């Protein structure tokens, strides 16, 4: 026996002694023998260039912020979904009382939480100039990640900068980087995660797997569709290690380490939904990205295939070249990462159609879904350049040319593509240089914020008492934001829907004013006081009106009629189904088909959604890198 020896005493004794074999210290080298990854040491990698990264970040941050100021402040091309999230972020600091629960559950939590620092100062938060920053910061970070990937791929500095500028000038990228949409909030972390996996494949450094896992955990709570790339990434990590001959322990340990952060945050968010909403999967079923009760166009499989092709053709034509190139390089040269990047790109292309088939979206096939396709295509193109060896410069130059050629092509597509949000309005603003206030999108939705600004200005000048304006913040959030004083309003976030409905039943005991949307099909308070919303209620004095809003005063001794009580009873006894969208916005989807309405305006939230708590390789190039995969 090797581990222990048994010695029997003479017959006169019954004792049996077990002698332990001497313990031997296992060295770290022996413990890691057979491990295909680099553990316990830092392998060779590119030199850190902190100032270059800072320069790239600063350049694109300034460029997109200035362009966004021109677009949002000057031309009034702004999405109402962005204003809704900014108002929620403002309420975190300045509501009466301030509360983190203002974030709500209908958006992924980090989509709002990550912009709350920008609303710390209310006077700054109510200024439209802050809107571009809510997206430009994350888009600039995306460019830093792509630049680092190109450095690791050996792309020359002039070509790196040219590629970044060409990508940044793409009209679809410019709209969502400068317009305040939340697409880049989650997309930047997905790109960072994919970049870390590429670095892991090149260097064999297991640290990059953990970095990718952490990036996906943040992305998951900033945009739920990030989970799609997370699942593909987890399978990719395990499959690559298995192909390299790693034993089961290494494959299991690495995959678990990669997946644990994301699994943990999703489990925690699910538990919060169960505790506070009574439904552990409310973050899926009641999300602003979910289909809900909206009526959407029905697609046949042939129709989905046609619109998928149109989406790629108009929004990300680079994918048409990159996807087959990745497949060719992967199959012909045994380049495992090229094959997996092809899988990632194919999944990204098919995701919008998949969301329609699974009934996960009420904004089917909208043009913003081309944005992640474009980003993954660029990542694939970078890897093709690295795998080209001595032809890397030529491949990089061709990618730059392709991106430059696609700029006017995509810009023209934004004018005519059927399913979109603010793309046609953006194109009109750039083409004509004129303000888009009062314009309409291709879907017929109105654009502009003058009504919100005018009502907010009157309130700031004339109302001082906290909690004196009763309103449905799901519809009047833009007015609240532009006042910079959410504490002036008695809204559905303050003390939940129960006390709010009681105030609606008998407002004279609670408030001095009612702020009503003229669209009575969406505003709950306007449904209770429809005549007042039109400015025709003789018992409620109309103080100030715009085409979208009416502010009425509640006189002393006001007694609501029976219709008011009946309307409140109806709201209390039955769940309110969110109606279809109204004004246009930048869309609220995550980029895989999930969103809110073809017009892009975020949906009015029903009470369930408003309830607040009282989400290396055989690559033929750069052979001096430490590689995970052995050359065939």
N, C-alpha and C positions, 0 to 999 in steps of 0.2 A: 504494500500500500504506500502510496506516495505521500499523502498528507498526514497520516498518523499511523503509529505502530502500536500493536497491542501486545503486552507482555503478561503472561500468566504466572502468578507466584507458585511456589511449591504446594504440594497437596495439603499441607497442614494449615493453609490460609485460604480464605474465600475472597480475598481482595484481588481486584483486577485493576491495573494501572494503565492509563492511556497516556502515551508520551506524544506531545505535539511536536511536529516537525519545526525546525527553526523558521521563523518568519523572514521573508526576503523583501527588501524594499524594491518596488517596481519604479524604475526611472521614468521620467516624463517622456523620454525618447521611445522607450518600450511601449508606454501606454498609447502613444500616438502612432505607433507603427501600423502601417496600412491605411491610415487616414489620408484621404485624397486632398483635403483642404489644408490651408495654412492656419494652424492653431498655435497660439503662444508666441508667435513672432510676426513681425510686420514684413510682408514681402515687398519686392520692388514695385514701385508705382510711380505715377507722374509726380513731378515737383509741385508743391502747393504754391499757388500764385494768388494770394489773398487780395492784393491790390487790383489784379485783373478782374477778379470776380466782383469786387466792389465797384469798379469802373463800369462793367457791363450792367450791373444792377442799377446804378445811378443814372446811366444814360437812358435806359428804357423807362425807368420810373419817371424821369423828368419829361421825356418825349411823350409818353402816353398821358401823363397828367396834363401837360399843356394842350395836347390834342383833345383830351377829354373835356377840358375847360371850354375850349372852342365849341365842342359838340354838344355838351350838356347845358352849360350856362348860356352860350350864345345862340345855339340852334334849337334848344329844348328837346333834344333827342335823348330821352331818359326813360327807363323802365320803372313802372310803379312797383314792381316786385322789389327793386332796389330800395325805393323809398320806404316800403313796408319794413324791410329788415333794418334800415337805419333808424326808423322810429322805434322799433323794438329795442335796438341797442341804446337809443337815447333814454328809453323808459327804465333800463337797467340802472342808470345813474340818477335820473332826474324825475322819475314818477313820484306820485304821492300815495303810498310810500315807495321808495326805490326797491325793486325786487328783481332777482335774477330770473324768476319764473316768467318775466315778460318775454323771454325767448320763445316760449311756447313749444309745442310738439309737432306743428305742421311743417316746419322746415328742419332739416338736419341741424342739430344744435350749434355746431361749429361754423356753419354758414353765417350765422348772426354773431356768435360769441367772438369770433376772430376780428370783427370790425368794431367791437365795442370800444376799444381804446380811442378810436376816431371821434367818438361822441362824448368823451369825457367833459369837454367844454361845450355847453349848449349853444352858445353863439356861433361857434364853428360848425357844429353839427347841423344847424338849420340852414347853412349856406350850401347852395348847389355845388360850390367849388370842391366840396369834400367828396362828392360822388365818384369822380374818377379814381381817387385814391383807393377806394374800397376794392377795386379790381386791379389797378396798375401795380400795386405792391406785389401781389401774387403772380401776376404775369411776368414782372421783371425777375422774380425768383426763378420762374420757369426758364427764362433765358440764361440765367447763371448755370442752371443744371445742364442745359443743352450745350453750353460752351465747355463745361468740364468734360462732358461726354466726348466732344470733338477733340479736346486736348488728349484724352486717353486714346482716341482713335488715330492720333497722329495727323490730324488735319492742320494745315498751315494757318498761321494767325490771320493773314489777309482773307483767306477763304472762310475762316470761322466767323469773322466779323461780317463778311458779305452775306453769309447764310443767315445770320441772326437778323441783320437789317432787312433782308428780303422776306424773311418770315414775319418780322414785326410789322412790315408794311402791307402784309396781306390784309385785305379789307375785313375779312371775317375775324381775324385775330385782333385787328385794331378796334373793331366795334366792341368786342367783349373784354378787351384789355383796358379800354379807356371809358367804356360806358357804364361801369359799375355793376355789371352782372356777376352772379356768383359762380359762373362756370370755372373761372381760373382759380377760385379758392380751393376747390377739390382737385382740379386737374393738375395744379402745380405739384401736389403731393403724389399723385399717381406718376407723373413724369419723374419725380425724384426717386420713387420706389423702383421704377423700371431702370433708371440710370444706375442705381445701386446694384441691381441684379446684373447689369452689364459689367460693372466694375468687379463684382464677385467672380464672374466668369473669366475675366481677363487676369485677375490677380490671385485668385483662389483664396482670398482673405475672407474668412467667415464673418468678420465684422460687418461687411457690406450686406450680408443676408439679414442680420439683425437691424441694420439701418433701414433696409427695405421694409421689413415687418413693421417698424415703428411708423414709417411714412404712410403705409397703408392704413394703420390704425387711425391716424389723423384724417386721412382722406375719407375713410368710411363714415365718420361723423360730420364731415363737411359736405358729402354728397354720396347718397346711398348706392348709386350705381358703381362707385369705386369698388364695391365688393366683387363685381364681375372680374376685374383685373386682378384682384387679390386671389381669387380662386384659381385663375389661370397661373398666376405666379407661384402659388403653393405647389401645384402639380408640376410646374416647370422645374422648381428646385429639386423636388424628389426624383423626377425623371432624369435630370442631368447627372445627379449623384449616382443613381443606379446604373446608368450607362457607363460611368467611369469606374465601376466596380467597387464602390463604397459598400461596406457591410451594412446590415440592417440597422445597427445601432446608430451609425453616423447619419444615415438617411433619415431615420426617425427623429433623432435629436435635432438635426438642422431644420427639418420641416416644422417640427413643433416649436422650435425657437422663433422661426419666421412667422408662424401663424398665431402664436399666443397673444401678442398685443391686440390684434384685431378681434380675435375671438373674445377676448376679455372685455373690450369696450362695447362690443355689440351685445354681449350678455348683460353687461351693466345697464346699458340703455334699454334693453328689453325689460329688465327688472324695474326700472323707473317707470316705464309705461304701464306695467302691471300694477304697480303700487299706486300711481297717481291717476291713471285713466281706467284701470280695470281691464285692460286689454293689452297683453304683452306684445302684440304685434301691431299696435296702433301706429307705430312709426312707419309701417308699411301700408296698412289699409287706410289710414286717415291722413297720410302725408299730403302736402300740397302737390306732390308729384304723382299721386295715385289717381287712378281713373275716376274713382268716386261715382257720382251720379251724372257725370257730364255725358252729353251726347256727342259722339265723335264719328267721323266718316269711317265707313267699313271698307276694308281692303281685301281683295282676293290675293291669293299667293302670287299670281302673276303681277298684280298691281304692286304688291310689296317689292317684288324683284325689280320692277321698272323704276319705282321711286328710290330704291336703294342705289340703283345705278345712277339715277339723276342726282341724288345727294352727293355721291362720290365725285361724279363728273363736274358738278358746279362748285362744290365746297372743298374737295380735297383731291384734285386730279393727280397729285403726286402718287397717291396710293395705287393708281392704275399701273404704274411702272414699278413701284417698290415691291408690291406683294409678289408678283411673279419672279422678280429678281431675287428676292429672299428665298423663295422656294427653289430656284435653280441653283443658287450658291449652296444652300443647305444640302440638297440632294446630290449634286455633282461633286462637291468637295468635302462632304462629311462635316459640314459646319453646323454643329448642333444648335448653337444660339441663333443662327440665321433661320433655322426651321422653327424654333420657338417664337421668334419675333414675327415670323409669318403667321403663326397661330394667333398671336396676340392681335395682330393687325386684322386678320380675318374675323376674329370675334368682335373687334371694335366696329368693323363695317356692318356686320350682321346684327349688332345689338339693337339699333333702332327698330328694325323689323321684328326682332324677337320681343321687344317691349309691346308692340302692337298685338302680336299673336297671343301673348300672355296677359293681355288687358291690363298692362301696368302704366299706361300713359293716356292722357287725354289731349296730348299735343303730338300726334303721330307724324313722324318723318320730317320734323321741322329742321330748318337749315342749320341751326346751331349745333345739331348732332354731328355735323361734319368737323367740328373743332377738334374733338379727341381723335378722330380719324387722321386729321392733318398732323397732329402732334406725334402720334405713334408712327405715322409714315416717315416723319423726319428722323425719329429715333432709328427706324429700320434703315434709312438712307445713310445715317452716320455709321452704322455697323457694316453696311456694304462698302463704304469707303475704307474702313479699317481692313476688311477682308480682301480688298483689292491689291494689297501689297504695294508694289511700285506704281500702280495705277491709281493710288488713293487720291492724288491731286486732281487727276482727270475726273474721277467719279464725283469728288466734292464740287468741282466746277460745274459739272452737269446738274447737280442738285440745285446749286445757286441759280443757274439759268432756268431750270424748271420752276422754281419758286417765283422768279421774276416774271416769267411768262404767264403764270397762273394769276397774277394780281389783276390785270384787266379782265381776264376770263371770269374770275370769281366775282368781281365787282359788277359785271354785267348780269351774272346769275342772280345776284342779290336783288336786282330790279324786277326779275320775272319769275323766280322760283315760287311755286304755289304756296308751300307750307312754310311760314316764317313768322317772325315777330317784328323787330324793328329794322330788319335788313333793308327793305325798300325805302324806308324813311331815312336811314343812314345814307344810302346811295343818293337820294334826292338832296340831302343837305350838303354832301360833298360835291355833287355835280353843279348845283345852283348857287351854293353859298348863302342860301336864304334860310331864315328860321322856319322850323317845321311846326310851330304852334298852330293848332287847328287843322293840320293835315290828317290824312287817313292812310292807314296801311293797306296792303293788298286785300286783307281780310275785312276791311271796312271799319277798323277800330280807330277812334280819335286819338290824336297825339297832342300833348301839351300840358302845362302845369300852371298857367296863368290864373285859373280859377282858384286853385289851391293856395297860391301865393297871395292873392287878393284877400281871401277869407282869413288867412293866417295873419296878415298885416292888420286887418281890422281888429281881430281878437287881441293881438299884442298891444294895440293902442288903447283898447277900451275895457278889457277884462283884467282884473287883478286877483280876485278871490280864488283860492285853490279849490278844485273839485266842483266848480260852479257851472260847468258845461257838460250836460249829459250827451253822450255820443256813442255810436257803434264804431269802435276803433278799427274793426275789420274793413270798413269802407272809408273812413275819414282820416286814416293814418297819415296821409300826405299833408293835410292841414295841420295836424298835431305836430308833425316833424318841423314844418316851416315856422311854427310859432316858437320852437325851442323850449316850450313850456308844457310838457305833458301833464304836469301837476295841476294845470288849470282844468283838466277834463276828468269827469267821472266816467270811466270807460269800463269795458268788460274785463280788463286785466286787474283793475284795482282790487276788487273784492269778489271776483268770479261772477258768473252769470246770475246766480240767485239774487244777491243784493242789487245787481244792475237792473234786473227785470222788475224788482220791487220799486226801484226809483222810476222806472218807465211807467209803472202803473199809477204812481202818485208823485210826479216830479216836484210839485210845489214844496214838499217837505225836505227836498234834498238839493235842488239846483236852482239856478237863476235862468239858465238858457238850455235850449235843445239845438244841437248841431245836426242837421239832417241832410242826407244825400237825396238829390232829386230823383234818383233811380230807386223807386220804392220796391222793386223786385229783389234787391240785394241788401239793402240797409234794413236791419231789424227794427231800429227805432223809427225809420220812415214807414215801415209796415204798420207800426202802431199808430203813427200820426201821419197818414198819407196826405190829408188835406193841408196840414201845416207844412209838409215838405214842398208843396206847390205854392206856399205863401198865401193861402186863401182861408186859413182858419181864423175866424173872428175872435176866438178866445185866446189865441196866442199871437202876440204882436210880432210881426216880421221886422227884424232889426237890420239884416244885411243879406243880400242874395247874390249868387252868381249862377251861371247856367248849370252848375253841378251841385251846388250846396245852398242850403237855406239855414240861417240862424234866426231863431225865434226866442223871444223873452217869455218867461213863465210868470205871469202876474200874481200878486198876492191874492189868495182866495180862489185860485184856479181849481176847478173840479172837472176831471176828465169825464167824458160821457161813457155810456155803456160799451160802445164799440172798442174803446181803449182797453177796458178790462177784459173783454172777450179776446182781443188780439194777444194780450199778454198771457192769458190762460192757454191759448193755442200754442204759443211759443214754449210755455212751461211743460205742456203735456205731450208734445211731439217733437222728435228731433228735426232740426231744420236742415233741409237738403241744400247744399251750396249750389246756387244757380250758375248759369253760364257766365263767361267772362264779359267784362265791359271794356274799359279803356285798355289801351295797349301798353305793353311793358317789354322788358327785355327777356321775358320768359323765365320760368323758374325751374326748368328741368335740369337734370344733371348731365345731359349730353348724350344719353343713350335712348332718347325717346321719351323720357319722363318729363313732364312739364304741366303747365296749367293753361290750356286753351290755345287755340291756334292764333288768337289775337295776342296772347302773351300776358294779358293782365292777370295777376294772381287772383285766385278766387276769393270771394267773400267767405269768411270762415264761419262754420256753424258752431253751436255751443260745444259739441264734443271736441272740436279742434281747438276751441278757445280756452278749454279748461286748463287752468294753470296750476302748478304745484304750489299749495298754500304755505347726443347721439353720437483648362481652357482650350480654347477650341482650335479646331483645325481651320483656321481662318486665313491662312496663307499670308499673313501680314503681321508686323510688329512682333517678330518671333522672340525678341528678348524679354517679353513680358512673362511673368509666371502664369502658366496656363492651366486651366482645369482639365482640359481634354487633351489626350495624347494624340499627336498627329497620326493619321492612319498610314 
